[in-house]
Amino acid sequence: MAIFKHTYLMKAQELRRGHLLTIVEPVPSRVPFRNIQWEPESRTFKGEIQWEQDYRTTWMRESLWQYEITFDQSYMFVVSGTVRRSLGEPHKFGVDLIYINAALATPLQECLQNSQSTGGYLDIMRSWRDRGASSVTLEMLGEVAMTVLGERESIIDFNL
């Protein structure tokens, strides 16, 4: 559990899009998870974003988000997971939400720059597919690879 002592939901992409809290306050740049649980054997994280309790407001009328996220064995992407919301249908990782670890940038860049062909990149794609990455996650990996190869922007700034 200590690994998630300071676990936050980063809301930078929403800030850039101009989303606001229901009471028209700017979105915090970091939102803490509450009621954190970590299951190391399955690499599953559980936690809640408590908009109403922590901010005395809602996020687009949502007061609570409950996360359950299972990472692949290398922690490079989310294999499966769900965000249950107080209103509306749940969001599913690998379908509605994509997570790719920004630490992927260095090995991906080395692989792409040191290779005379796309073989190394294809090996990464096959590896991720074999470890359970969804087709949407693989598509995003392709976009990240093109960004890294083209050195257009930092992967951390890439809007996943």
C-alpha positions as CSV (number, residue, x, y, z in Angstrom):
1,M,0.0,0.0,0.0
2,A,2.9,2.4,0.6
3,I,3.6,2.5,-3.2
4,F,0.3,4.4,-3.6
5,K,0.7,6.8,-0.6
6,H,0.6,9.8,-2.9
7,T,-1.6,8.5,-5.7
8,Y,-3.4,11.1,-7.8
9,L,-5.6,11.4,-10.8
10,M,-3.9,13.8,-13.2
11,K,-6.4,16.1,-14.8
12,A,-4.1,18.0,-17.2
13,Q,-6.0,17.1,-20.3
14,E,-9.3,18.3,-18.9
15,L,-7.6,21.5,-17.8
16,R,-6.5,22.1,-21.4
17,R,-10.0,21.4,-22.6
18,G,-11.4,23.9,-20.1
19,H,-13.7,21.6,-18.1
20,L,-14.9,23.1,-14.9
21,L,-16.3,21.7,-11.7
22,T,-20.0,22.1,-11.3
23,I,-19.6,25.2,-9.1
24,V,-17.4,26.8,-11.8
25,E,-14.1,26.4,-9.9
26,P,-11.1,25.5,-11.9
27,V,-10.3,21.7,-11.9
28,P,-7.5,20.8,-9.5
29,S,-4.3,19.7,-11.3
30,R,-4.1,16.7,-8.9
31,V,-7.0,14.8,-7.4
32,P,-6.2,12.3,-4.6
33,F,-7.5,8.8,-4.7
34,R,-9.3,7.7,-1.4
35,N,-9.9,4.2,0.0
36,I,-6.9,2.8,-1.8
37,Q,-6.4,-0.9,-2.1
38,W,-3.5,-2.7,-3.8
39,E,-3.4,-6.4,-4.7
40,P,0.2,-7.1,-5.8
41,E,-0.4,-10.6,-7.0
42,S,-2.9,-9.5,-9.6
43,R,-1.4,-5.9,-10.0
44,T,-4.9,-4.5,-9.3
45,F,-5.4,-1.0,-7.9
46,K,-8.7,0.1,-6.4
47,G,-9.5,3.7,-5.3
48,E,-12.1,6.4,-5.3
49,I,-12.3,10.0,-6.4
50,Q,-14.7,11.6,-4.0
51,W,-15.6,14.9,-5.7
52,E,-18.4,15.9,-3.3
53,Q,-16.5,14.9,-0.1
54,D,-13.2,16.5,-1.0
55,Y,-14.3,19.5,-3.0
56,R,-18.0,20.0,-1.8
57,T,-19.0,19.9,-5.4
58,T,-19.4,17.5,-8.3
59,W,-17.6,16.9,-11.6
60,M,-20.3,17.4,-14.2
61,R,-22.8,16.2,-11.6
62,E,-20.7,13.2,-10.7
63,S,-20.0,12.9,-7.0
64,L,-18.0,9.7,-6.9
65,W,-15.8,7.7,-9.2
66,Q,-14.7,4.2,-8.2
67,Y,-11.6,2.8,-10.0
68,E,-10.5,-0.7,-10.5
69,I,-7.4,-1.0,-12.6
70,T,-5.3,-4.1,-13.5
71,F,-1.8,-3.5,-15.0
72,D,0.2,-5.8,-17.2
73,Q,3.2,-7.5,-15.7
74,S,5.6,-4.7,-16.7
75,Y,3.2,-1.9,-15.6
76,M,3.4,-0.4,-19.1
77,F,-0.4,-0.5,-19.8
78,V,-3.7,-1.3,-18.2
79,V,-5.0,-4.7,-19.1
80,S,-8.4,-4.2,-17.8
81,G,-10.4,-2.0,-15.4
82,T,-13.4,0.1,-14.9
83,V,-14.4,3.5,-13.6
84,R,-17.8,3.2,-12.0
85,R,-19.5,6.6,-11.7
86,S,-22.3,7.9,-9.6
87,L,-24.3,8.6,-12.7
88,G,-24.2,7.0,-16.1
89,E,-22.5,3.9,-17.5
90,P,-19.1,2.8,-16.3
91,H,-16.0,3.6,-18.4
92,K,-13.9,0.6,-19.3
93,F,-10.1,0.7,-19.7
94,G,-9.0,-0.5,-23.1
95,V,-12.2,0.7,-24.6
96,D,-13.2,4.1,-23.3
97,L,-10.0,4.9,-21.3
98,I,-6.4,4.1,-22.3
99,Y,-3.3,4.1,-20.0
100,I,0.2,3.8,-21.3
101,N,3.1,4.4,-18.9
102,A,5.2,7.4,-19.8
103,A,8.3,5.4,-18.9
104,L,7.8,3.6,-22.2
105,A,9.2,6.6,-24.1
106,T,12.9,5.7,-23.5
107,P,12.9,2.0,-24.5
108,L,10.5,2.8,-27.4
109,Q,12.7,5.6,-28.7
110,E,15.8,3.4,-28.4
111,C,14.0,0.6,-30.2
112,L,12.8,2.8,-33.0
113,Q,16.0,4.7,-33.5
114,N,18.4,1.8,-33.3
115,S,16.5,-0.4,-35.7
116,Q,16.9,-0.4,-39.4
117,S,13.4,-1.8,-39.7
118,T,10.1,-1.9,-37.8
119,G,11.0,-5.3,-36.3
120,G,11.7,-4.1,-32.8
121,Y,8.5,-2.0,-32.7
122,L,6.5,-4.9,-34.0
123,D,8.0,-7.1,-31.3
124,I,6.7,-4.6,-28.7
125,M,3.3,-4.6,-30.3
126,R,3.1,-8.5,-30.3
127,S,4.3,-8.6,-26.7
128,W,1.6,-6.2,-25.6
129,R,-1.0,-8.1,-27.6
130,D,0.1,-11.3,-26.0
131,R,-0.1,-9.7,-22.6
132,G,-3.7,-8.6,-23.1
133,A,-3.6,-5.1,-24.6
134,S,-6.8,-4.1,-26.2
135,S,-6.9,-3.1,-29.9
136,V,-7.5,0.5,-28.8
137,T,-4.5,0.4,-26.5
138,L,-2.4,-1.0,-29.4
139,E,-3.6,1.7,-31.6
140,M,-2.6,4.3,-29.1
141,L,0.8,2.6,-28.8
142,G,1.2,3.2,-32.5
143,E,0.4,6.9,-32.1
144,V,2.8,7.2,-29.3
145,A,5.5,5.4,-31.3
146,M,5.0,7.9,-34.2
147,T,5.2,10.8,-31.7
148,V,8.4,9.4,-30.2
149,L,10.0,8.7,-33.5
150,G,9.1,12.1,-34.9
151,E,10.2,13.8,-31.7
152,R,7.1,16.0,-32.0
153,E,6.3,16.2,-28.3
154,S,7.0,14.6,-25.0
155,I,5.0,11.4,-24.3
156,I,4.1,12.9,-20.9
157,D,2.3,15.7,-22.8
158,F,0.7,13.3,-25.2
159,N,-3.1,13.4,-24.6
160,L,-3.9,9.8,-24.0
